[in-house]
Amino acid sequence: MAQAIQDSAERRLHTHIALQNITFELSHGRALGIIGLNGSGKSTLLQIIAGVMAPSTGRVEIRGRIAALLELGSGFNFELTGRENIRINAAILGLTRAEIDRVFDDIVAFADIGDYIDEPVKTYSSGMALRLAFAVQVHTEPDILIVDEALAVGDAAFQAKAMARIDEILARGTTLLFVGHDLNAVKAFCHEAMLLERGEIVLRGLPDEIITEYLYRTHRTALAERRKIAGSRVDRFDDGYGLEDARVIDGTINGARHATVGFNAKLEISLKVALRTDISHPAIIVDIMDGKGLQLCGRRIPLPVALADGHNSDIRISLDAAFQQGVYRLRTRVVDAPSLSQTTVLARQEGALSFEVIDDSRALFTGLYPVPMDIRIDQ
């Protein structure tokens, strides 16, 4: 009877393999971004590396102290005060009493939750608990920092503060494993990236190429499932991906693929866009990207509906190169956009067109480009 019950239970048991054939190394001081759709195994992988979960097969070799920003606050005792939880969590993370005393005031100051530091954590808002948990983790001086969507919560001020702190940690040579849907953060922090799909590594390389592959696969699926238009196969181009008959087919900046200009010089962008007739609300989004591929500014430009297949629209954009010294590139996205919230990307292309500003303008403004300011000094 017992065997029959066990056999019956096993027949009904569903086993899900979250990860398989995962093999990689990450050297000291390197930052790796891990991207993929929900359910691809990203969080499971980080939990195994952090030691929260044991792998069913294989092994993980870690050298150094790990700080893992997974489910922030999950290790708190909600009956104890914030002050008491700092000491307990820091000890769990491997700090000695002397080390905790040395960083304690810095943790309290970074969390910035005021008198609540002496109140039970059960009285905290979720944002306050997040601030305290993050403050503890990043003050342990980790050799390896693991971040899993932990910065997606909290207010904008906290997120900016957290990003700056991670920058400081990375500058000291800390190794970073970063999971997040914020692709700009992957570009900003990571030296390389890895794409997971259905629990397997499908590609590893530079962040730009991995992100492009991820977006290509995402948009290919979206077009196939949502639009159901004839001939909607998404092709790969030298500079991106999209529909062959709904994309930028030619372009120049100041008559060339790459332009070299001085500060505030005129930039003349010329684009030729192919459009098919079944795009009801065509538009092109033109963005200017910095050297890391982060978007600086751009414009959404509505296009006339094509009256015949093979129709091309010529677009000319004129602007001043009011940017700091450096190399910038153009990104274009041809879209079908009935509204801002209903935008389907038909083609995404980046890198074929670029320009370089050769003048050092740091005496005029800081950052990458100036913004109007009214400055007054009262004596």
N, C-alpha and C positions, 0 to 999 in steps of 0.2 A: 504493500500500500504506500509506504513512504517513497519508494522508488517511482511509483506511478505519479505521485503528487509532484515530485521533483521534475520528472520528465514533462509533465503538463506545464509546470512553471517555466521551464526552459523554452518550451515552444512559444510561450507568450512573451518571453523576455526579448526586448528590443535593445540591441547593442549599437551604439553610435561611435564610430572611430573619429575623434575630433582632429587628430593629427596623424600623419603618416609620412615616412621617408623624409623627416626633417633633419637636416645636417647642415650646420654652419658654424663658423668661428667669427669672433669679433675681438679685434685687438685693443689693447689699452689706449684710451683717449679717442676712440672712434665713436661716431654716433650713427646708429642704424634706425631708420624709420621702417615700420612694418605696416603695410596698408592692405586692404582687401574688404570685400563686402561683409556685412553682418553674417556671422555664422561660419566665417572662413577659418576660424581657429586662432585668431590673434590673441585674444585675452587668455585663452587656455595655454598658449605657448608662454606668455609672460608669467602666468601663475606657476607653471612648472619651473621656469628659470628662477623665479623668486623663492621657490621652495614651499609655496602654499599648497601645491598639488604635486603628487608623485606620478611620474610617467609609468604606464603599464609595461613598457619595454624601453630599452635604451638608457642613456645616462646623460647627466649634465655636469660639466666641470666648471666651477666658478673659482676665480682667484680674487679675493678682496671682499670688502664690506659692501653689501647691497642695501640700497634704499628703494623701496617699491611703493610707488604712488598708484595703488590699484583701487581698492575701495576705501577711500580716505575715512578715517574715524572708526573703521570696523574693529579696531583693537581697543577702543576706549571703554572704560567702565563708566557707564552713564550716571552711577550714583556718586562717583567721586568728582572732585572739583577739577577744573582745567589745570590748575597748578599741580595737583597730584597725578593727573594723567600724563602730564609732560614727563615727570620723573619715571613713571612706570614704563611708558612707551619708549623713552630713550634707553632705558635699561634693557628692554626686550630687544632693541635694535643693536645692542652690543656696547653701549657707552658705559664707562666706569663712572663711579660717583664723582670723581674729580672732573672728568670730561663733562658730565651733566652740569655741574656747578659752573664750569667755565662758559657754557653756551646758554645757560638757563635764561638769563636776562635778554639775550638776543632773540631767543624763541618767543618770549613774552612780547617783546617789542614788535617783532615781525607779525605775530598773530593779530595784534592791535584790536583786542576785544574788550579793552577797558577793565572795569571792575568785575566783569563776568569771569575773569580768570580765577576768582575765588568762589564761584558758584558751581553747583553740580552741572555736569555736561548735559544732563537731561533737560535743563532749562534753556539750552542753546538753540538758536535757529540752525538750519542745515548749513547755511553759509558760515556761521561762526565756528561750527565744528570742523568744517572744511579748512578754514584758515588755520586753526590750531593744529590739525593733523598735518597739513602741508608744512607748517613752520617746524614741527618736530622732525619730519623726514629730511628736509633739506639742510638742517643744521647738524646732521650726523657725520658730515664730511665723507660721503660715500665714495667708494672706488667705482661702483656701478650704480647708475640711476635708472630705474625702470618707471616709465610713465604710461599709464593706460587711461586715456580720456579723462584724467583727473582734473585737467584745466578747463574742461567744458562746462563746469559749474562755477558758481560764484559770480560776483559782479565784475564789470569791466575793469574797475580800478584794481581789484584783486588779481585778475588775469594778467594785467600789465605788470604788476609787481612780481607775480610768480614767474612770468617769462624772463624778466630781468634777472631773477635769482637763478634760474636754470642757466642763463648765459654765464653768470659768474661761476657756477659749478663746472660747466664745460671748459671754461678758460683755465681751470686748474688741472685739466687733463682727465676728468672723470669720463668713464665710458657710459654712453647713453643708449638705451633701448626705448624707442618712442612709438606708441600706437595712437593713432587719432585720425579722425575724418577731416581735420583741418590740414589740408594739403600744403597750405602756405607755411604752417609750422614745421612740417616735414622738410620743406625746402630751406627754411631758415636755420634749423638746428642740425640737420643730418648730413653726413658726408656721403652716405649711400642709403639705398632703400631696398626693400624686399616685398614682393607681391605674393600674398597667400590666396589660394583658391581651393575650396573644399578640403582644407587641411593639409595642402601640399604647397611647397615653394615652387612657383611657376617661373619666376624671374627675379634676378638680383642685379643691381647696377647703380648708376647715378640716379639721384632723386628725380631729375627731369624726365629721364627715359622711362623709369618705372611708373611715375605718375601719368605720363602720356599713355602708356600701355593700359593702366588701370582705367583711365577715362575712356579710352577706345573701347574696351570691353564693356564698360558700363553703358555707354551711349549706343553701342551696337545692339545690346539687349533691349534698351529702351525703345529704339526705333523699330525693332522687330516685334515687340509686344504691344506698343501703344499706337504706332502710326499705321501699320499694316498697309503701307503704300507699295505699289508695284516697283520692283527694281530698287528696293531700299537697302541694298547691301552696302555696308560701311567698308570703305577701302582704306588702306594705309598709304599715305603720301610721304615724300621725303621730309616734309615739315609738319606732319600731323596725320589726321584721319578725317573721314567724312564721306558724304555722297559725292560721286564723281561729277554730277550735274547740279550741285548746290554748294559751291565753294569758291574761294579765291583762286583764280587760275593764273593771275599775273599781278605783279606789283613792283613798285620802285619807291625809294626815298631819295629825293633830289636827283632823279633820273638813274639811280643805281641801286644795287641790292644793299650796299652798305655806304653810308654817308659819314663824312668827317666834318664837323662844324665847330664854330666857336660858341661861347655862351650867348644865348638869346638870338642866335642866327635863325634864319627862316628854314623851316622844314616843310617840304612839299611832298605829301604822301599820295601816291596814285595807285588805285586798286581796280582790278577788273574782276567782277563777280559773276559766275554762272548761276542762273536760276531756272528751275523747272516750273511748269505751269501749275502744279498741284500744291504749291506753297501759298497758303492763303494770306499769311501775315509775315512776309519776309523782312528780315532786318539783319544788319551786321553790327557786331560789337567789336570795336577796335580798342585795344588796350596797349599801354606802354609798360614794359616790364623792366625791372632792374637786372643787374648782373646775376642775382641769385634766382631770377624767375619770379620775383614777387611783384604783384600788380601795383603800379603807382597811380595811374589814372586812366581814364578811357571815356568812350562815348558810345551810346547805343543809337544807331542810325537806321530809321525805317527805310525800306526800299520799295520801289514800285513793283506791283505784281506782274510777273512775266505773262505776256500775251501769247507767247509761242515757245515751245521747247527750244533750247539753245539760245535763249535770250541772255545777253550780257549787260550788266550795269557797270558804268564807269564812275568811280567815286574819287573825288579829290579832296584832300584834307590839308589845310594849311595851319601851322602852329609855330610858335617860337620855341627854340631849344633852351628853355629856361630851366636847365638841369645842371646839377653839379658834375664835375669832371668824372667821366666814366663811359662805359658801353651800355647801351640800352637796346632792347629788341621789341619788335611788334608782335602782338598776338591778335588773331582775328577769329571770330566765331560767327558763322552764318547760321541764323536761327529762324525758326517759325514761331512767332511770339504774338498770340492774340492778346496777351497781357503780360505784365512783369512776372506774375506768378505762374503763368502757363507758357514757359519757354522751352522749346525742344531744340537742342543743339544738332544741327545737320552736318556741320564741319567745324573742326578746331585745328588751326594752324599757327605755328609759332617758330620764330627763329630764322626764317628765310630773309626777312628784312630787319636791318638794324642800323643804328647810328652811334657815333662816338662824339662826345663833347670833350674837347681838348683843354678848355680853360679851367684853371683852378679858381673857383669862386667862393671859397670858404670865408673870405673877408666880407662878402656880401650877405651870406646866409649860411646856416648850418643845415644838415640833412641833404636830401637829394634834389629838392626843388623849393623855391621860395613861395610863401603865401603872403597875401597883403596883411600888413599889421600897422596899427596906429600906436606909435610909441611916444610916451611923454615922460619926461624926468622933471620932477618938482624938487626945487632946492629950498 
